Amino acid sequence: MKVLRINSSGPISDRQDYYKELVKYKDLDLTILMAPYWAAAASGSSNIFFHNWKKVYVKRYYDHNSGYKLIVKRPFFIGKSFHFYPTLFPFLSKIKPDIIHVECEPWQLVLLQAIIWRNLFSPKTKIMFDSFENMYQTYHDRFFYNLIQYKIIEKLNVKYSDGAFGGTSLTIDVLRKKGFNKLAIITGDEFNPEVYKKIDVSELKKKLGLGNFILGYVGRLEEAKGILTLLRALGKIKDKDFTLLLVGQSETGFETKIKDLIKELSLTSRVVFAGLVPHQDIVKYYNVMDVLIIPSETTKYWREQTGRTISEGMCCETAVIGSDSGGIPEIIGGAGLIFKEKDVNDLKDKILELYNNPKKLQELSKAARERVLRDFTPQIKAEKTHNFYKHLLNNSR
């Protein structure tokens, strides 16, 4: 089977591992079409730690021995959700794929491009997309999104696509509500356990001046990520010996509010800001932490999707505590603790549960990695993908 994947997140190293596993299936001929570069903010959450929101150049990450073909073409509106490739039609007519897998949400223009080509020139070609959206919404107060992307582009894409990958079960539920009744499975993200693993970080711990019980957060320092709730929970247990390590930065100036609350709660000596961390070093920071906390909070237009940092930390045998926002409970899958989002006391109790019980902390640390090895490795996702492709080709439209 000839598969073309139109992709916006290929620079992430884990995705390369996934592609390499996928092409081990001898009946699969894989080609990846990408823009020459992408905005880091649009190419996966992990990238904020090593590209500082700058251009990500695709060829820098391509392994010529990977077994798949990389085609680089420049789209119009590069880095935007409404980007499209002006030369896509002749390119598709030349390679004639059996499956076009567009790695984007169903409201994006490039997916509609592929559908139009298929309907005009290759009716047997199957079209599929990826989705992580886990909130059904119509954007009544946002004209462009509401009229163009959701009432026109998405409706056409949902009607004429043949299959979909969803980040969690919530995503599949949203797709069904939108009227998508074709093949769809949950795939989640993928993580290389040879990269994300337990390592010795005693030097880093000493360098950062951390204490004996390290609570950690990795990600954007923004209000929706629940940082203020986390700080308020810690303000209630100041008599305990802990340090909070914050990895990431704010692009909106919200870091000022965070520091103001830290000062108000007299937590200044308990909080360490690591800032942006190079991606090759992020594993070290997960290993410094005793507990990784994901306190995300649902907003009008967003709730946590798959949260890559959750599984990255879990794969490093770091125990996790997450809010019940969006897909967090499903990703943790019983291998960590869940608290009610925005509930300061519930989060405080979950932290104390692990602080006071070293045995449970150790059990959850091991369960966390086992969870990733069982469900989120490149090999497992490649197997799911290959089986889905075969099923898709055997399923008539």
C-alpha positions as CSV (number, residue, x, y, z in Angstrom):
1,M,0.0,0.0,0.0
2,K,1.3,3.5,-0.9
3,V,0.7,5.9,2.0
4,L,1.3,9.7,1.9
5,R,1.2,11.5,5.2
6,I,1.0,15.3,5.1
7,N,2.5,16.3,8.3
8,S,3.2,19.3,10.6
9,S,5.0,17.6,13.5
10,G,7.7,15.5,11.9
11,P,10.6,17.3,13.7
12,I,9.7,15.7,17.0
13,S,12.2,12.9,17.5
14,D,9.6,10.5,18.8
15,R,7.6,10.9,15.5
16,Q,10.7,9.8,13.6
17,D,10.9,6.6,15.7
18,Y,7.2,6.0,14.9
19,Y,7.8,6.4,11.1
20,K,10.8,4.0,11.3
21,E,8.7,1.4,13.0
22,L,5.9,1.9,10.5
23,V,8.1,1.2,7.4
24,K,9.2,-2.1,8.9
25,Y,5.9,-3.4,7.5
26,K,7.1,-4.6,4.1
27,D,3.7,-4.0,2.4
28,L,3.8,-0.3,3.3
29,D,5.5,2.4,1.1
30,L,5.6,5.6,3.1
31,T,6.1,9.1,1.9
32,I,6.0,12.2,4.2
33,L,5.1,15.6,2.7
34,M,6.1,18.6,4.9
35,A,6.8,22.3,4.7
36,P,10.5,23.3,4.8
37,Y,10.0,24.6,8.4
38,W,7.2,25.0,10.9
39,A,6.5,27.3,13.8
40,A,7.6,25.5,17.0
41,A,4.3,26.5,18.7
42,A,2.4,24.5,16.0
43,S,4.6,21.4,15.9
44,G,4.0,19.7,19.2
45,S,4.2,20.7,22.9
46,S,7.6,19.3,23.5
47,N,9.2,21.6,21.0
48,I,8.8,24.6,23.3
49,F,11.7,23.3,25.3
50,F,14.2,23.3,22.5
51,H,13.1,25.8,19.8
52,N,11.9,28.7,21.9
53,W,9.0,29.2,19.5
54,K,11.3,29.7,16.5
55,K,11.4,28.0,13.1
56,V,11.8,24.2,13.1
57,Y,13.7,23.2,10.0
58,V,12.4,19.8,8.9
59,K,15.5,18.4,7.1
60,R,17.6,18.9,10.2
61,Y,15.7,15.9,11.8
62,Y,15.4,13.6,8.8
63,D,17.3,10.4,8.9
64,H,18.2,9.3,5.4
65,N,18.4,5.7,6.6
66,S,14.9,5.8,8.0
67,G,13.2,3.9,5.2
68,Y,10.6,6.5,4.3
69,K,10.7,9.3,1.7
70,L,10.6,12.9,2.8
71,I,9.2,15.4,0.3
72,V,9.6,19.1,1.3
73,K,7.3,21.7,-0.4
74,R,6.4,25.2,0.7
75,P,2.8,25.9,1.4
76,F,1.0,29.2,1.3
77,F,0.4,30.6,4.9
78,I,3.1,28.4,6.3
79,G,2.6,27.7,10.0
80,K,-1.1,28.6,9.9
81,S,-4.1,26.3,10.3
82,F,-5.4,27.4,6.9
83,H,-2.2,26.6,5.0
84,F,-2.4,24.8,1.7
85,Y,0.0,23.5,-1.0
86,P,-0.3,25.2,-4.4
87,T,1.4,22.3,-6.1
88,L,-0.4,19.5,-4.2
89,F,-2.6,18.3,-7.1
90,P,0.2,17.5,-9.6
91,F,2.2,16.0,-6.8
92,L,-0.6,13.6,-5.8
93,S,-1.3,12.7,-9.4
94,K,2.4,11.8,-9.8
95,I,2.7,9.5,-6.7
96,K,-0.9,8.2,-6.8
97,P,-1.2,7.1,-3.1
98,D,-3.7,4.5,-1.9
99,I,-4.1,6.4,1.4
100,I,-3.6,10.1,2.2
101,H,-3.2,10.6,5.9
102,V,-3.4,14.3,6.7
103,E,-2.0,14.9,10.2
104,C,-4.3,17.8,11.1
105,E,-7.7,18.6,12.6
106,P,-10.8,18.1,10.4
107,W,-11.3,21.9,10.0
108,Q,-8.0,22.5,8.2
109,L,-7.8,23.5,4.6
110,V,-5.0,21.1,3.5
111,L,-7.3,18.2,4.3
112,L,-10.0,19.6,2.0
113,Q,-7.4,20.0,-0.7
114,A,-6.6,16.3,-0.5
115,I,-10.3,15.4,-0.6
116,I,-11.0,17.6,-3.7
117,W,-8.1,15.9,-5.5
118,R,-9.3,12.5,-4.6
119,N,-12.9,13.2,-5.6
120,L,-11.8,14.6,-9.0
121,F,-8.9,12.3,-10.0
122,S,-8.6,9.2,-7.7
123,P,-11.9,8.0,-6.2
124,K,-10.4,4.8,-4.8
125,T,-7.9,6.7,-2.6
126,K,-8.8,6.8,1.1
127,I,-8.5,10.0,3.1
128,M,-8.0,10.2,6.8
129,F,-7.0,12.8,9.5
130,D,-5.8,13.1,13.1
131,S,-7.8,14.9,15.8
132,F,-7.1,15.9,19.4
133,E,-10.0,18.3,19.9
134,N,-12.0,17.1,22.9
135,M,-14.6,19.9,23.2
136,Y,-17.5,20.3,20.9
137,Q,-17.9,23.9,20.1
138,T,-19.2,26.2,17.3
139,Y,-17.3,29.4,18.0
140,H,-20.4,31.6,17.6
141,D,-18.4,34.7,18.8
142,R,-15.4,34.1,16.4
143,F,-16.5,34.9,12.9
144,F,-13.7,33.3,10.8
145,Y,-13.6,30.1,12.8
146,N,-17.4,29.8,12.9
147,L,-18.2,30.6,9.3
148,I,-15.2,29.4,7.3
149,Q,-13.4,26.7,9.2
150,Y,-16.3,25.1,11.1
151,K,-19.4,25.6,9.0
152,I,-17.8,25.1,5.6
153,I,-14.3,23.4,5.7
154,E,-15.0,21.0,8.6
155,K,-18.4,19.9,7.4
156,L,-17.0,19.0,4.0
157,N,-14.0,17.2,5.5
158,V,-16.1,15.2,8.0
159,K,-18.5,14.2,5.2
160,Y,-15.9,13.0,2.7
161,S,-13.1,11.6,4.9
162,D,-12.8,7.8,5.3
163,G,-11.0,7.4,8.7
164,A,-9.6,9.2,11.7
165,F,-7.1,8.8,14.5
166,G,-8.2,10.3,17.9
167,G,-6.1,11.4,20.8
168,T,-8.5,10.0,23.4
169,S,-12.0,8.7,23.7
170,L,-13.2,12.3,24.2
171,T,-11.9,13.1,20.8
172,I,-13.8,10.3,19.2
173,D,-17.0,11.4,21.0
174,V,-16.6,14.9,19.6
175,L,-16.1,13.5,16.1
176,R,-19.3,11.5,16.3
177,K,-21.2,14.5,17.5
178,K,-19.9,16.4,14.5
179,G,-21.4,13.7,12.3
180,F,-18.3,11.6,11.5
181,N,-19.5,8.0,11.3
182,K,-16.6,6.4,9.6
183,L,-13.7,4.3,10.9
184,A,-12.0,5.9,13.9
185,I,-9.6,4.6,16.6
186,I,-7.8,6.0,19.6
187,T,-4.0,6.2,19.1
188,G,-2.7,8.8,21.5
189,D,1.0,9.9,21.3
190,E,4.1,7.8,21.2
191,F,7.3,7.9,23.2
192,N,10.6,6.1,22.8
193,P,11.4,4.3,26.1
194,E,15.1,4.3,25.2
195,V,15.0,8.1,25.3
196,Y,12.6,8.7,28.1
197,K,14.0,6.6,31.0
198,K,15.3,6.7,34.5
199,I,18.9,8.2,34.7
200,D,21.2,9.5,37.3
201,V,20.7,13.3,37.8
202,S,22.5,13.9,41.1
203,E,24.6,16.6,39.5
204,L,21.6,18.5,38.1
205,K,19.8,18.2,41.4
206,K,22.8,19.7,43.2
207,K,23.2,22.4,40.6
208,L,19.6,23.5,41.0
209,G,19.8,23.5,44.7
210,L,16.8,21.2,45.2
211,G,15.6,19.7,48.4
212,N,14.5,16.1,49.3
213,F,11.0,16.0,47.8
214,I,10.7,17.6,44.4
215,L,7.4,18.5,42.9
216,G,7.6,19.4,39.2
217,Y,5.7,21.1,36.4
218,V,6.7,21.1,32.7
219,G,4.9,23.2,30.1
220,R,3.6,26.7,29.3
221,L,3.3,29.0,32.3
222,E,-0.2,30.1,31.6
223,E,-3.4,30.4,33.6
224,A,-5.2,27.5,31.9
225,K,-2.4,25.2,32.9
226,G,-3.4,25.6,36.6
227,I,-0.2,26.9,38.0
228,L,-2.0,29.2,40.4
229,T,-4.1,26.3,41.8
230,L,-0.9,24.4,42.3
231,L,0.7,27.2,44.2
232,R,-2.3,27.7,46.4
233,A,-2.3,24.0,47.3
234,L,1.4,24.3,48.2
235,G,0.6,27.3,50.3
236,K,-1.4,25.0,52.6
237,I,1.5,22.7,53.3
238,K,4.4,25.1,53.9
239,D,5.3,23.1,57.0
240,K,6.5,20.2,54.7
241,D,9.9,19.9,53.2
242,F,9.4,20.3,49.4
243,T,10.6,22.2,46.4
244,L,8.6,23.1,43.3
245,L,10.5,23.0,40.0
246,L,8.8,25.0,37.2
247,V,10.1,24.2,33.7
248,G,8.9,26.4,30.8
249,Q,7.9,30.0,30.2
250,S,5.0,32.3,29.5
251,E,4.5,34.0,26.2
252,T,1.8,36.3,27.6
253,G,3.5,37.8,30.7
254,F,1.5,35.5,33.0
255,E,4.8,34.6,34.8
256,T,4.5,37.9,36.6
257,K,1.2,36.8,38.2
258,I,2.8,33.5,39.2
259,K,5.7,35.3,40.9
260,D,3.3,37.7,42.7
261,L,1.3,34.8,44.1
262,I,4.6,33.0,45.2
263,K,5.5,36.1,47.1
264,E,2.1,36.5,48.6
265,L,2.1,32.8,49.8
266,S,5.7,33.1,51.2
267,L,6.9,30.4,48.8
268,T,9.8,32.2,47.3
269,S,12.4,29.9,48.8
270,R,10.4,26.8,47.7
271,V,10.1,27.5,44.0
272,V,12.8,27.2,41.3
273,F,12.3,28.5,37.8
274,A,14.3,26.5,35.3
275,G,13.0,28.4,32.2
276,L,13.2,26.8,28.8
277,V,15.2,23.6,28.7
278,P,16.8,22.1,25.6
279,H,14.9,19.1,24.5
280,Q,17.9,16.8,24.8
281,D,18.0,17.7,28.5
282,I,14.3,17.5,29.4
283,V,14.7,13.9,30.4
284,K,17.1,15.0,33.2
285,Y,14.5,17.4,34.6
286,Y,11.8,14.7,34.7
287,N,14.2,12.5,36.6
288,V,14.9,15.2,39.1
289,M,11.2,15.2,40.1
290,D,9.6,12.9,42.6
291,V,6.2,13.9,41.4
292,L,5.1,15.6,38.1
293,I,2.0,17.6,38.5
294,I,-0.4,18.5,35.6
295,P,-3.0,20.9,37.1
296,S,-4.6,21.9,33.8
297,E,-8.0,23.7,33.9
298,T,-10.8,23.8,31.4
299,T,-11.5,27.1,29.6
300,K,-14.2,28.2,27.2
301,Y,-12.3,27.0,24.2
302,W,-9.8,24.5,25.5
303,R,-9.3,21.6,27.9
304,E,-6.2,19.4,28.2
305,Q,-5.8,16.9,25.3
306,T,-3.2,14.2,25.5
307,G,-0.6,16.3,27.4
308,R,2.7,14.9,26.1
309,T,4.5,15.9,29.2
310,I,2.4,13.5,31.2
311,S,3.6,10.5,29.3
312,E,7.1,11.7,28.9
313,G,7.4,12.0,32.7
314,M,5.7,8.7,33.3
315,C,8.1,7.0,30.9
316,C,10.9,8.3,33.1
317,E,9.4,6.6,36.1
318,T,8.1,9.9,37.6
319,A,4.9,9.6,39.6
320,V,2.2,11.8,38.3
321,I,-0.7,13.8,39.8
322,G,-3.1,15.2,37.2
323,S,-6.4,17.2,37.2
324,D,-9.5,15.7,35.7
325,S,-9.5,18.2,32.8
326,G,-10.0,16.6,29.4
327,G,-7.9,13.6,28.5
328,I,-5.6,13.6,31.6
329,P,-7.3,10.8,33.5
330,E,-7.4,8.6,30.3
331,I,-3.7,9.2,29.6
332,I,-2.7,8.4,33.2
333,G,-4.9,5.4,33.1
334,G,-4.8,4.5,36.8
335,A,-1.0,4.8,37.0
336,G,-1.2,8.0,39.0
337,L,-3.5,10.2,41.1
338,I,-6.3,12.4,39.8
339,F,-7.7,15.5,41.5
340,K,-10.7,17.7,40.7
341,E,-9.6,20.6,38.5
342,K,-9.3,23.9,40.3
343,D,-9.9,22.2,43.7
344,V,-7.0,23.4,45.9
345,N,-7.8,21.1,48.8
346,D,-8.1,18.0,46.6
347,L,-4.7,18.7,45.0
348,K,-3.2,19.4,48.4
349,D,-4.5,16.0,49.7
350,K,-3.1,14.2,46.7
351,I,0.3,15.7,47.2
352,L,0.3,14.8,50.9
353,E,-0.8,11.2,50.0
354,L,2.5,10.7,48.1
355,Y,4.6,12.9,50.4
356,N,3.6,10.7,53.4
357,N,3.7,7.4,51.7
358,P,7.1,6.6,50.0
359,K,6.0,3.1,49.2
360,K,3.0,4.3,47.2
361,L,5.2,6.9,45.5
362,Q,7.5,4.1,44.4
363,E,4.7,1.9,43.2
364,L,3.1,4.7,41.1
365,S,6.6,5.5,39.7
366,K,6.9,2.0,38.3
367,A,3.3,1.8,37.2
368,A,3.7,5.0,35.3
369,R,6.5,3.6,33.0
370,E,4.6,0.3,32.7
371,R,1.6,2.3,31.4
372,V,3.7,3.9,28.7
373,L,5.4,0.7,27.7
374,R,2.0,-1.0,27.4
375,D,0.2,1.6,25.3
376,F,2.4,4.5,24.0
377,T,5.6,3.3,22.3
378,P,6.4,3.8,18.6
379,Q,6.1,0.1,18.0
380,I,2.6,-0.1,19.5
381,K,1.4,2.9,17.6
382,A,2.9,1.6,14.3
383,E,1.1,-1.7,14.7
384,K,-2.2,0.1,15.4
385,T,-1.6,2.3,12.3
386,H,-0.7,-0.6,10.0
387,N,-3.8,-2.5,11.0
388,F,-6.0,0.5,10.6
389,Y,-4.6,1.2,7.1
390,K,-5.4,-2.4,6.0
391,H,-8.9,-2.1,7.4
392,L,-9.4,1.3,5.7
393,L,-8.4,-0.1,2.3
394,N,-10.7,-3.1,2.7
395,N,-13.6,-0.9,3.7
396,S,-15.7,0.5,0.8
397,R,-16.8,4.2,0.9
